[in-house]
């Protein structure tokens, strides 16, 4: 009986803890950056009454610029006042991290006189205290209270109260500053990702000698002729974005913008501002208007890279935007119309994500009409040698090197290896091999990365009984056919790609009785 009672109590405790956890999660999710800003406005409203003063102003240090500016204050606009580090009370408090009381300021000169001339206010007395970071980042801002209303003199008791309030304000200040920095970094990250992708793909030739990749290219060319929305699926490193760019450049929208957004790289609370943009003053840090990616891609193509990582909370707003072809910037009332072609990529099965509740079913049926699947490199082995030769040529040019080619053993290893990282991994391996191989020398298998050499040793042990002449014949036949296909039958150029003389190529074609035109 006692054991049953204990079990019942344990269950009750567990249920209470679970309920408490759910409530805490809801509370955390409900507290947004706008709530922090509202809290600061509340303090600006209530502080003068608490300390019997006329005005209060809250200042912060802008991350990345070290500029001090007002964020909220009595009778002033956001960022209206920017006190210097030297020559102002606020600057001194923030620099030294120590509070200051100053009375009878109407008889002194200083930065307050400049501000008074702009605002029409007369500063007689001031108390200012620093706002210190709770995460060890030093001083993040300051609170300034002006003009004691009773006898005109601020006291140490006023200072103690203000310092206590500044401690409570620190979490709001730091949250707003971090949000502002995240916006800046997120914008830079998207630009860097786009620049990086351009540097990888724009100068590259898309290799499609395998039947499966030829089918992909044919389908991409077919859908480019119409403005249909497309979903491109495939593992990481297979070239999904390259196919998306190919569709765009082959379409009638080629002269309009191609905007790529990585859904996995943007924090959830910044998604809405990235997609729809914002007006100046919409939130702290919004010092100018910024258009969203829908508006930026107007008339062109919007690529949503890894759309399966789009948070479920933003999906309803996104769905409405693409259904209606319109949106509003954050903090604005104007309805923005846009005409964009949506191309999405995903390395996950979106149908499975719908079943798991991670992706809305109505959005799944709205974002695409045609699906293109890019097979992994291990399923299109016919492309490996041509890709390797192309990457070798490109890497030699970029690195200023003169590595002539690969040994037959390396190419055989490349064809047999599984390439978990797909084309991206193959390119990295070629770049590594070019770096480690002296000019004029053929790339040998001992220069390969450890994962490839380990795989090669395993294959060698398993295939030790195979006849070497047959393996050489099979490999050379594939190499010759691939080189001639790449050069469209030009034997002179093919012999250079293979690193042999033209006469040597003729002899091998005759020896293996290859029926090549």
Secondary structure as a PSIPRED ss2 file (coil, helix, strand):
# PSIPRED VFORMAT (PSIPRED V4.0)

   1 X C   1.000  0.000  0.000
   2 X H   0.000  1.000  0.000
   3 X H   0.000  1.000  0.000
   4 X H   0.000  1.000  0.000
   5 X H   0.000  1.000  0.000
   6 X H   0.000  1.000  0.000
   7 X H   0.000  1.000  0.000
   8 X H   0.000  1.000  0.000
   9 X H   0.000  1.000  0.000
  10 X H   0.000  1.000  0.000
  11 X H   0.000  1.000  0.000
  12 X H   0.000  1.000  0.000
  13 X H   0.000  1.000  0.000
  14 X H   0.000  1.000  0.000
  15 X H   0.000  1.000  0.000
  16 X H   0.000  1.000  0.000
  17 X H   0.000  1.000  0.000
  18 X H   0.000  1.000  0.000
  19 X H   0.000  1.000  0.000
  20 X H   0.000  1.000  0.000
  21 X H   0.000  1.000  0.000
  22 X H   0.000  1.000  0.000
  23 X H   0.000  1.000  0.000
  24 X H   0.000  1.000  0.000
  25 X H   0.000  1.000  0.000
  26 X H   0.000  1.000  0.000
  27 X H   0.000  1.000  0.000
  28 X H   0.000  1.000  0.000
  29 X H   0.000  1.000  0.000
  30 X H   0.000  1.000  0.000
  31 X C   1.000  0.000  0.000
  32 X C   1.000  0.000  0.000
  33 X H   0.000  1.000  0.000
  34 X H   0.000  1.000  0.000
  35 X H   0.000  1.000  0.000
  36 X H   0.000  1.000  0.000
  37 X H   0.000  1.000  0.000
  38 X H   0.000  1.000  0.000
  39 X H   0.000  1.000  0.000
  40 X H   0.000  1.000  0.000
  41 X H   0.000  1.000  0.000
  42 X H   0.000  1.000  0.000
  43 X H   0.000  1.000  0.000
  44 X H   0.000  1.000  0.000
  45 X H   0.000  1.000  0.000
  46 X H   0.000  1.000  0.000
  47 X H   0.000  1.000  0.000
  48 X H   0.000  1.000  0.000
  49 X H   0.000  1.000  0.000
  50 X H   0.000  1.000  0.000
  51 X H   0.000  1.000  0.000
  52 X C   1.000  0.000  0.000
  53 X E   0.000  0.000  1.000
  54 X E   0.000  0.000  1.000
  55 X E   0.000  0.000  1.000
  56 X E   0.000  0.000  1.000
  57 X E   0.000  0.000  1.000
  58 X E   0.000  0.000  1.000
  59 X E   0.000  0.000  1.000
  60 X E   0.000  0.000  1.000
  61 X E   0.000  0.000  1.000
  62 X C   1.000  0.000  0.000
  63 X C   1.000  0.000  0.000
  64 X C   1.000  0.000  0.000
  65 X C   1.000  0.000  0.000
  66 X C   1.000  0.000  0.000
  67 X C   1.000  0.000  0.000
  68 X E   0.000  0.000  1.000
  69 X E   0.000  0.000  1.000
  70 X E   0.000  0.000  1.000
  71 X E   0.000  0.000  1.000
  72 X E   0.000  0.000  1.000
  73 X E   0.000  0.000  1.000
  74 X C   1.000  0.000  0.000
  75 X C   1.000  0.000  0.000
  76 X C   1.000  0.000  0.000
  77 X C   1.000  0.000  0.000
  78 X C   1.000  0.000  0.000
  79 X C   1.000  0.000  0.000
  80 X C   1.000  0.000  0.000
  81 X C   1.000  0.000  0.000
  82 X C   1.000  0.000  0.000
  83 X C   1.000  0.000  0.000
  84 X C   1.000  0.000  0.000
  85 X C   1.000  0.000  0.000
  86 X C   1.000  0.000  0.000
  87 X C   1.000  0.000  0.000
  88 X C   1.000  0.000  0.000
  89 X H   0.000  1.000  0.000
  90 X H   0.000  1.000  0.000
  91 X H   0.000  1.000  0.000
  92 X H   0.000  1.000  0.000
  93 X H   0.000  1.000  0.000
  94 X H   0.000  1.000  0.000
  95 X H   0.000  1.000  0.000
  96 X H   0.000  1.000  0.000
  97 X C   1.000  0.000  0.000
  98 X C   1.000  0.000  0.000
  99 X C   1.000  0.000  0.000
 100 X E   0.000  0.000  1.000
 101 X E   0.000  0.000  1.000
 102 X E   0.000  0.000  1.000
 103 X C   1.000  0.000  0.000
 104 X C   1.000  0.000  0.000
 105 X H   0.000  1.000  0.000
 106 X H   0.000  1.000  0.000
 107 X H   0.000  1.000  0.000
 108 X C   1.000  0.000  0.000
 109 X C   1.000  0.000  0.000
 110 X C   1.000  0.000  0.000
 111 X H   0.000  1.000  0.000
 112 X H   0.000  1.000  0.000
 113 X H   0.000  1.000  0.000
 114 X H   0.000  1.000  0.000
 115 X H   0.000  1.000  0.000
 116 X H   0.000  1.000  0.000
 117 X H   0.000  1.000  0.000
 118 X H   0.000  1.000  0.000
 119 X H   0.000  1.000  0.000
 120 X C   1.000  0.000  0.000
 121 X C   1.000  0.000  0.000
 122 X C   1.000  0.000  0.000
 123 X C   1.000  0.000  0.000
 124 X C   1.000  0.000  0.000
 125 X C   1.000  0.000  0.000
 126 X E   0.000  0.000  1.000
 127 X E   0.000  0.000  1.000
 128 X E   0.000  0.000  1.000
 129 X E   0.000  0.000  1.000
 130 X E   0.000  0.000  1.000
 131 X E   0.000  0.000  1.000
 132 X E   0.000  0.000  1.000
 133 X C   1.000  0.000  0.000
 134 X C   1.000  0.000  0.000
 135 X C   1.000  0.000  0.000
 136 X C   1.000  0.000  0.000
 137 X C   1.000  0.000  0.000
 138 X C   1.000  0.000  0.000
 139 X E   0.000  0.000  1.000
 140 X E   0.000  0.000  1.000
 141 X E   0.000  0.000  1.000
 142 X E   0.000  0.000  1.000
 143 X E   0.000  0.000  1.000
 144 X E   0.000  0.000  1.000
 145 X E   0.000  0.000  1.000
 146 X E   0.000  0.000  1.000
 147 X E   0.000  0.000  1.000
 148 X E   0.000  0.000  1.000
 149 X C   1.000  0.000  0.000
 150 X C   1.000  0.000  0.000
 151 X C   1.000  0.000  0.000
 152 X C   1.000  0.000  0.000
 153 X C   1.000  0.000  0.000
 154 X C   1.000  0.000  0.000
 155 X C   1.000  0.000  0.000
 156 X H   0.000  1.000  0.000
 157 X H   0.000  1.000  0.000
 158 X H   0.000  1.000  0.000
 159 X H   0.000  1.000  0.000
 160 X H   0.000  1.000  0.000
 161 X H   0.000  1.000  0.000
 162 X H   0.000  1.000  0.000
 163 X H   0.000  1.000  0.000
 164 X H   0.000  1.000  0.000
 165 X H   0.000  1.000  0.000
 166 X H   0.000  1.000  0.000
 167 X H   0.000  1.000  0.000
 168 X H   0.000  1.000  0.000
 169 X H   0.000  1.000  0.000
 170 X H   0.000  1.000  0.000
 171 X H   0.000  1.000  0.000
 172 X H   0.000  1.000  0.000
 173 X H   0.000  1.000  0.000
 174 X H   0.000  1.000  0.000
 175 X H   0.000  1.000  0.000
 176 X H   0.000  1.000  0.000
 177 X H   0.000  1.000  0.000
 178 X H   0.000  1.000  0.000
 179 X H   0.000  1.000  0.000
 180 X H   0.000  1.000  0.000
 181 X H   0.000  1.000  0.000
 182 X H   0.000  1.000  0.000
 183 X H   0.000  1.000  0.000
 184 X H   0.000  1.000  0.000
 185 X H   0.000  1.000  0.000
 186 X H   0.000  1.000  0.000
 187 X H   0.000  1.000  0.000
 188 X H   0.000  1.000  0.000
 189 X H   0.000  1.000  0.000
 190 X H   0.000  1.000  0.000
 191 X H   0.000  1.000  0.000
 192 X H   0.000  1.000  0.000
 193 X H   0.000  1.000  0.000
 194 X H   0.000  1.000  0.000
 195 X H   0.000  1.000  0.000
 196 X H   0.000  1.000  0.000
 197 X H   0.000  1.000  0.000
 198 X H   0.000  1.000  0.000
 199 X H   0.000  1.000  0.000
 200 X H   0.000  1.000  0.000
 201 X H   0.000  1.000  0.000
 202 X C   1.000  0.000  0.000
 203 X C   1.000  0.000  0.000
 204 X C   1.000  0.000  0.000
 205 X C   1.000  0.000  0.000
 206 X C   1.000  0.000  0.000
 207 X C   1.000  0.000  0.000
 208 X C   1.000  0.000  0.000
 209 X C   1.000  0.000  0.000
 210 X C   1.000  0.000  0.000
 211 X H   0.000  1.000  0.000
 212 X H   0.000  1.000  0.000
 213 X H   0.000  1.000  0.000
 214 X H   0.000  1.000  0.000
 215 X H   0.000  1.000  0.000
 216 X H   0.000  1.000  0.000
 217 X H   0.000  1.000  0.000
 218 X H   0.000  1.000  0.000
 219 X H   0.000  1.000  0.000
 220 X H   0.000  1.000  0.000
 221 X H   0.000  1.000  0.000
 222 X H   0.000  1.000  0.000
 223 X H   0.000  1.000  0.000
 224 X H   0.000  1.000  0.000
 225 X C   1.000  0.000  0.000
 226 X C   1.000  0.000  0.000
 227 X C   1.000  0.000  0.000
 228 X C   1.000  0.000  0.000
 229 X C   1.000  0.000  0.000
 230 X E   0.000  0.000  1.000
 231 X E   0.000  0.000  1.000
 232 X E   0.000  0.000  1.000
 233 X E   0.000  0.000  1.000
 234 X C   1.000  0.000  0.000
 235 X C   1.000  0.000  0.000
 236 X C   1.000  0.000  0.000
 237 X C   1.000  0.000  0.000
 238 X C   1.000  0.000  0.000
 239 X C   1.000  0.000  0.000
 240 X H   0.000  1.000  0.000
 241 X H   0.000  1.000  0.000
 242 X H   0.000  1.000  0.000
 243 X H   0.000  1.000  0.000
 244 X H   0.000  1.000  0.000
 245 X H   0.000  1.000  0.000
 246 X H   0.000  1.000  0.000
 247 X H   0.000  1.000  0.000
 248 X H   0.000  1.000  0.000
 249 X H   0.000  1.000  0.000
 250 X C   1.000  0.000  0.000
 251 X C   1.000  0.000  0.000
 252 X C   1.000  0.000  0.000
 253 X C   1.000  0.000  0.000
 254 X C   1.000  0.000  0.000
 255 X C   1.000  0.000  0.000
 256 X C   1.000  0.000  0.000
 257 X C   1.000  0.000  0.000
 258 X E   0.000  0.000  1.000
 259 X E   0.000  0.000  1.000
 260 X E   0.000  0.000  1.000
 261 X E   0.000  0.000  1.000
 262 X E   0.000  0.000  1.000
 263 X C   1.000  0.000  0.000
 264 X C   1.000  0.000  0.000
 265 X C   1.000  0.000  0.000
 266 X C   1.000  0.000  0.000
 267 X C   1.000  0.000  0.000
 268 X H   0.000  1.000  0.000
 269 X H   0.000  1.000  0.000
 270 X H   0.000  1.000  0.000
 271 X H   0.000  1.000  0.000
 272 X H   0.000  1.000  0.000
 273 X H   0.000  1.000  0.000
 274 X H   0.000  1.000  0.000
 275 X H   0.000  1.000  0.000
 276 X H   0.000  1.000  0.000
 277 X E   0.000  0.000  1.000
 278 X E   0.000  0.000  1.000
 279 X C   1.000  0.000  0.000
 280 X C   1.000  0.000  0.000
 281 X C   1.000  0.000  0.000
 282 X C   1.000  0.000  0.000
 283 X C   1.000  0.000  0.000
 284 X C   1.000  0.000  0.000
 285 X C   1.000  0.000  0.000
 286 X C   1.000  0.000  0.000
 287 X C   1.000  0.000  0.000
 288 X C   1.000  0.000  0.000
 289 X C   1.000  0.000  0.000
 290 X E   0.000  0.000  1.000
 291 X E   0.000  0.000  1.000
 292 X C   1.000  0.000  0.000
 293 X H   0.000  1.000  0.000
 294 X H   0.000  1.000  0.000
 295 X H   0.000  1.000  0.000
 296 X H   0.000  1.000  0.000
 297 X C   1.000  0.000  0.000
 298 X C   1.000  0.000  0.000
 299 X C   1.000  0.000  0.000
 300 X C   1.000  0.000  0.000
 301 X E   0.000  0.000  1.000
 302 X E   0.000  0.000  1.000
 303 X E   0.000  0.000  1.000
 304 X E   0.000  0.000  1.000
 305 X E   0.000  0.000  1.000
 306 X C   1.000  0.000  0.000
 307 X H   0.000  1.000  0.000
 308 X H   0.000  1.000  0.000
 309 X H   0.000  1.000  0.000
 310 X C   1.000  0.000  0.000
 311 X C   1.000  0.000  0.000
 312 X H   0.000  1.000  0.000
 313 X H   0.000  1.000  0.000
 314 X H   0.000  1.000  0.000
 315 X H   0.000  1.000  0.000
 316 X H   0.000  1.000  0.000
 317 X H   0.000  1.000  0.000
 318 X H   0.000  1.000  0.000
 319 X H   0.000  1.000  0.000
 320 X H   0.000  1.000  0.000
 321 X H   0.000  1.000  0.000
 322 X H   0.000  1.000  0.000
 323 X H   0.000  1.000  0.000
 324 X H   0.000  1.000  0.000
 325 X C   1.000  0.000  0.000
 326 X E   0.000  0.000  1.000
 327 X E   0.000  0.000  1.000
 328 X E   0.000  0.000  1.000
 329 X C   1.000  0.000  0.000
 330 X E   0.000  0.000  1.000
 331 X C   1.000  0.000  0.000
 332 X C   1.000  0.000  0.000
 333 X C   1.000  0.000  0.000
 334 X C   1.000  0.000  0.000
 335 X E   0.000  0.000  1.000
 336 X E   0.000  0.000  1.000
 337 X E   0.000  0.000  1.000
 338 X C   1.000  0.000  0.000
 339 X C   1.000  0.000  0.000
 340 X C   1.000  0.000  0.000
 341 X E   0.000  0.000  1.000
 342 X E   0.000  0.000  1.000
 343 X E   0.000  0.000  1.000
 344 X E   0.000  0.000  1.000
 345 X E   0.000  0.000  1.000
 346 X E   0.000  0.000  1.000
 347 X C   1.000  0.000  0.000
 348 X C   1.000  0.000  0.000
 349 X C   1.000  0.000  0.000
 350 X H   0.000  1.000  0.000
 351 X H   0.000  1.000  0.000
 352 X H   0.000  1.000  0.000
 353 X H   0.000  1.000  0.000
 354 X H   0.000  1.000  0.000
 355 X H   0.000  1.000  0.000
 356 X H   0.000  1.000  0.000
 357 X C   1.000  0.000  0.000
 358 X C   1.000  0.000  0.000
 359 X C   1.000  0.000  0.000
 360 X C   1.000  0.000  0.000
 361 X H   0.000  1.000  0.000
 362 X H   0.000  1.000  0.000
 363 X H   0.000  1.000  0.000
 364 X H   0.000  1.000  0.000
 365 X H   0.000  1.000  0.000
 366 X H   0.000  1.000  0.000
 367 X C   1.000  0.000  0.000
 368 X C   1.000  0.000  0.000
 369 X C   1.000  0.000  0.000
 370 X E   0.000  0.000  1.000
 371 X E   0.000  0.000  1.000
 372 X E   0.000  0.000  1.000
 373 X E   0.000  0.000  1.000
 374 X C   1.000  0.000  0.000
 375 X C   1.000  0.000  0.000
 376 X C   1.000  0.000  0.000
 377 X H   0.000  1.000  0.000
 378 X H   0.000  1.000  0.000
 379 X H   0.000  1.000  0.000
 380 X C   1.000  0.000  0.000
 381 X H   0.000  1.000  0.000
 382 X H   0.000  1.000  0.000
 383 X H   0.000  1.000  0.000
 384 X H   0.000  1.000  0.000
 385 X H   0.000  1.000  0.000
 386 X H   0.000  1.000  0.000
 387 X H   0.000  1.000  0.000
 388 X H   0.000  1.000  0.000
 389 X H   0.000  1.000  0.000
 390 X H   0.000  1.000  0.000
 391 X H   0.000  1.000  0.000
 392 X H   0.000  1.000  0.000
 393 X H   0.000  1.000  0.000
 394 X H   0.000  1.000  0.000
 395 X H   0.000  1.000  0.000
 396 X H   0.000  1.000  0.000
 397 X H   0.000  1.000  0.000
 398 X H   0.000  1.000  0.000
 399 X H   0.000  1.000  0.000
 400 X C   1.000  0.000  0.000
 401 X C   1.000  0.000  0.000
 402 X C   1.000  0.000  0.000
 403 X C   1.000  0.000  0.000
 404 X C   1.000  0.000  0.000
 405 X C   1.000  0.000  0.000
 406 X E   0.000  0.000  1.000
 407 X C   1.000  0.000  0.000
 408 X H   0.000  1.000  0.000
 409 X H   0.000  1.000  0.000
 410 X H   0.000  1.000  0.000
 411 X H   0.000  1.000  0.000
 412 X H   0.000  1.000  0.000
 413 X H   0.000  1.000  0.000
 414 X H   0.000  1.000  0.000
 415 X H   0.000  1.000  0.000
 416 X H   0.000  1.000  0.000
 417 X C   1.000  0.000  0.000
 418 X C   1.000  0.000  0.000
 419 X C   1.000  0.000  0.000
 420 X C   1.000  0.000  0.000
 421 X C   1.000  0.000  0.000
 422 X H   0.000  1.000  0.000
 423 X H   0.000  1.000  0.000
 424 X H   0.000  1.000  0.000
 425 X H   0.000  1.000  0.000
 426 X H   0.000  1.000  0.000
 427 X H   0.000  1.000  0.000
 428 X H   0.000  1.000  0.000
 429 X H   0.000  1.000  0.000
 430 X H   0.000  1.000  0.000
 431 X H   0.000  1.000  0.000
 432 X H   0.000  1.000  0.000
 433 X H   0.000  1.000  0.000
 434 X H   0.000  1.000  0.000
 435 X H   0.000  1.000  0.000
 436 X H   0.000  1.000  0.000
 437 X C   1.000  0.000  0.000
 438 X C   1.000  0.000  0.000
 439 X C   1.000  0.000  0.000
 440 X C   1.000  0.000  0.000
 441 X C   1.000  0.000  0.000
 442 X C   1.000  0.000  0.000
 443 X E   0.000  0.000  1.000
 444 X C   1.000  0.000  0.000
 445 X H   0.000  1.000  0.000
 446 X H   0.000  1.000  0.000
 447 X H   0.000  1.000  0.000
 448 X C   1.000  0.000  0.000
 449 X C   1.000  0.000  0.000
 450 X H   0.000  1.000  0.000
 451 X H   0.000  1.000  0.000
 452 X H   0.000  1.000  0.000
 453 X H   0.000  1.000  0.000
 454 X H   0.000  1.000  0.000
 455 X H   0.000  1.000  0.000
 456 X H   0.000  1.000  0.000
 457 X H   0.000  1.000  0.000
 458 X H   0.000  1.000  0.000
 459 X H   0.000  1.000  0.000
 460 X H   0.000  1.000  0.000
 461 X H   0.000  1.000  0.000
 462 X H   0.000  1.000  0.000
 463 X C   1.000  0.000  0.000
 464 X C   1.000  0.000  0.000
 465 X C   1.000  0.000  0.000
 466 X C   1.000  0.000  0.000
 467 X C   1.000  0.000  0.000
 468 X H   0.000  1.000  0.000
 469 X H   0.000  1.000  0.000
 470 X H   0.000  1.000  0.000
 471 X H   0.000  1.000  0.000
 472 X H   0.000  1.000  0.000
 473 X H   0.000  1.000  0.000
 474 X H   0.000  1.000  0.000
 475 X H   0.000  1.000  0.000
 476 X H   0.000  1.000  0.000
 477 X H   0.000  1.000  0.000
 478 X H   0.000  1.000  0.000
 479 X H   0.000  1.000  0.000
 480 X H   0.000  1.000  0.000
 481 X H   0.000  1.000  0.000
 482 X H   0.000  1.000  0.000
 483 X H   0.000  1.000  0.000
 484 X H   0.000  1.000  0.000
 485 X H   0.000  1.000  0.000
 486 X H   0.000  1.000  0.000
 487 X C   1.000  0.000  0.000
 488 X C   1.000  0.000  0.000
 489 X C   1.000  0.000  0.000
 490 X C   1.000  0.000  0.000
 491 X H   0.000  1.000  0.000
 492 X H   0.000  1.000  0.000
 493 X H   0.000  1.000  0.000
 494 X H   0.000  1.000  0.000
 495 X H   0.000  1.000  0.000
 496 X H   0.000  1.000  0.000
 497 X H   0.000  1.000  0.000
 498 X H   0.000  1.000  0.000
 499 X C   1.000  0.000  0.000
 500 X C   1.000  0.000  0.000
 501 X C   1.000  0.000  0.000
 502 X H   0.000  1.000  0.000
 503 X H   0.000  1.000  0.000
 504 X H   0.000  1.000  0.000
 505 X H   0.000  1.000  0.000
 506 X H   0.000  1.000  0.000
 507 X H   0.000  1.000  0.000
 508 X H   0.000  1.000  0.000
 509 X H   0.000  1.000  0.000
 510 X H   0.000  1.000  0.000
 511 X H   0.000  1.000  0.000
 512 X C   1.000  0.000  0.000
 513 X C   1.000  0.000  0.000
 514 X C   1.000  0.000  0.000
 515 X C   1.000  0.000  0.000
 516 X C   1.000  0.000  0.000
 517 X C   1.000  0.000  0.000
